[in-house]
Amino acid sequence: MRDFSVKRTNSNHLITRTIVLALVVVVLFGAAFLVYANFKINKPLTFESREQVFNIEKGKSVRSVGEQLKDEGLISSAFVFRVYIVWKSFSDQVQAGSFKLDSNMNIKEIAEQLTRGRGLADEIAITFPEGVTLQQIAERLEQNGVVSVAEFIATAKAQNFSDFDFLYGVPGAASLEGYLFPDTYNFKKGEAATSVISKMLENFGRKFDGDFQKDLARKGKSLYEVLILASIVEKEVGRNVKKGTSLSDADKKQLQEERRLVAGVFENRMAIGMALESDATVTYITQSGNSRATFAELEVDSPYNTYKYRGLPPGPISSPSLDSIDAVIDPKESNYLFFLSSLDGTMYFAETLEGHKDNRAKYLE
């Protein structure tokens, strides 16, 4: 007599295993898609800036907008764009109009731009030069009717933007000085301070991605320390070069060599416990606007007075350029402990105090 119950049991086991296997495949596929989608959403198509006007006709579907974005070289996946829009419930919020987009924007940023109605008529382009301070950024924003100085300064605290991973290690009460990347931005008049700052921090994050962080780790340096020193180098080198001035390739090369040498001088000083003695840190706290600190300013009791206190100041003193950051990551090795900038902006270096005094007599007096 045949045992049909055994066959049914085996059949049930087979069905169960098939269902479990199918579920595992679905879960794995879903997890893989989430990883893939997250990568596509947060990583721009290119890190090179390529601005263009993007037009959306009235009544256009999200699918059509996604395909248009891909066709115009702004995103890599129309499908992921559509999934993100649906997931965020933005489907009925995509606005018709003209928008200024950039190929270095990620899907998240593009979606925000298209769904909040930030068309060209509503926005103003503001350029922040390299070496700009937090206070100067705030003043320029207020002058252009974006946000008040008081609101911007009060909001620009690291603790308010702790979701940005690269702010890890920054003292919670510290300002975002140094992290608001110098660049040209489009802002809406009356835009909230949190939105303005997030846009600038997102730009910073694109510039300093995972590969950059790994490079820092190999060098044994923290991003915060690099930004502090780079902000000082930014102010000390090329002080006679007007921001925005077009330089020859030879001048650019010379300026970068000077940045690396100055970064090396500061490294040498810290290595032997010598004070940095940077005029730029003193005038930052006094806000005098002087290129060189006065004798009275040198007496100011502040941790930013690097004549009185050894080591790095508590935080950055400006938003440094990529060149200054590169110079601090890869400083020029030398025996120099002193430098000065002559009246025409040329840098002179010395290994000893006597040599430095000679340079002062020759180029500053």
Secondary structure by P-SEA (a helix, b strand, c coil): cccaaaaaaaaaaaaaaaaaaaaaaaaaaaaaaaaaaaaaaccccccbbbbbbbbbcccccaaaaaaaaaaacccccaaaaaaaaaaaccccccccccccccccccaaaaaaaaaaccccccbbbbbbcccccaaaaaaaaaaaccccaaaaaaaccccccccccccccccccccccccccbbbbbbcccccaaaaaaaaaaaaaaaccaaaaaaaaaacccaaaaaaaaaaaaaaccccccccccccaaaaaaaaaaaaaaaaaaaaaaaaccccccaaaaaaaacccccccccccccccccccccccccccccccccccaaaaaaaabbbbcccccccccccbbbbbbccaaaaaaaaacccc
